[in-house]
Amino acid sequence: MIYTSDFSDLDFKAILNRELIEVHFQPIFSIREKKVVGFEGLSRGVHPESGNLIPPLALLKSAKDSGLTLELDQLFRKKVLETFKRCCPSPQELILTLNFETSVIDQEIGTLNLLHLCRQLGMDPSGIVIEILESKVKNTEALSRFVHIYREHGFLVALDDVGKGHSNLDRIPVIQPDILKIDRSLVMNLESDYHRQEVFKALVGLSHKIGAMVLAEGAETEEETLEAMELGADLIQGYYISKPQEATAKFVEVATHVLDPLAGKFRKRMVDKFNIRKMQHERYSLVMESLVGDFSTFSLGEMDGRLPGALASHSIAEALYVLDEKGLQATLMACKKVQRIQKGIFRLPPKGTDYSMRDYYYHLVEAHFDRETYTSEPYISPATGLFCLTIATRFKDRDDVPLILCVDVVPNYLKHMGRIMTLFGG
């Protein structure tokens, strides 16, 4: 593919009149099902003289300058649909996603051009996904009307470039998308960036709760692809598996050879992580058994003096403290980094601090667990500023007083976060 860089002599109307558009298709994969589930149709212009390809953004600029944006956008869709129907042996078994120039939505509502094209070609709208780039939509009412009309006719709707720039997530209730396409800007370096991972997971959670699928767009490496899958992506699209392909009779078969090896690597990755976490939790259990065994021989009044030594004897523990049955801190908090953290919003809590709203308290007490261990979700400790987990278990002291032993740990996968208090000048 040779792209032109000289647009000085571009005859834009000749492109429209002669329909000089070349269509490429990029596969969309379901790794769990190990198959291609669809394609995104991508259009490039063809220079009338040189025959070189014209990037779509350059072509759209020429269309805008000529006041012919709607005509070009409709031509794009026409060529994609025609090519897909001609080259795909079983188009009804695959989805086809179409980019939609959202600046012309008002005009599209009046013509229903896409619907008429599908009817002319005998294509089922239920396999067509309209991609909405919501950041370009200024008229929310027109957007809502457009989506409603096309969905009534059976089309699917995808929200494109989610996570890029200033995405307006308040448009999600308006569009009610069937697919959220998470942008390359979030997928990039996903395997090593904790913040990207958490945003990605939040978007996955949101999508699944509203009944939408998640498509990770722009996965360019094996690690990005595997991480996106682990975090819950339903579909993958990106250069790592396949670049956009020219429309040939066999374009549907492209890149399927990588799916079995990739699925195998994903299975191994998940099994390995499960085994590591299993070993980690077994280690947690041994530490808790050891600590409870020791602290059960002390009275509550003796525990303050015993906490520092107990903390020092267990390398995985960052902080150690005891709660009473009401969820109030009954001892001091022993903490390994106490000399470095007493500033800003992070301070060691005094005796009597109320923990009754912490999940590791109310899950133990309200569920009436007896010597069962509960492990919290990761959170920022108000005491240390560290991302940590709290492991809590019920026990009784030497005087048969019911108590809860709490141990804060920083697992390996959270340690790279470092001390959050550095954000506050720590």
PyMOL commands that set and color helices and strands:
alter all, ss='L'
color gray80, all
select helices_A, chain A and resi 12-18+56-66+69-87+91-93+102-111+113-121+125-127+134-136+140-152+169-175+184-187+194-209+222-230+251-253+256-295+300-312+338-341+359-366+412-415+420-424
alter helices_A, ss='H'
color red, helices_A
select strands_A, chain A and resi 21-30+35-46+53-54+95-100+128-132+156-162+179-182+213-217+235-237+245-246+317-324+334-335+373-375+379-380+387-396+402-409
alter strands_A, ss='S'
color yellow, strands_A
deselect
rebuild
show_as cartoon
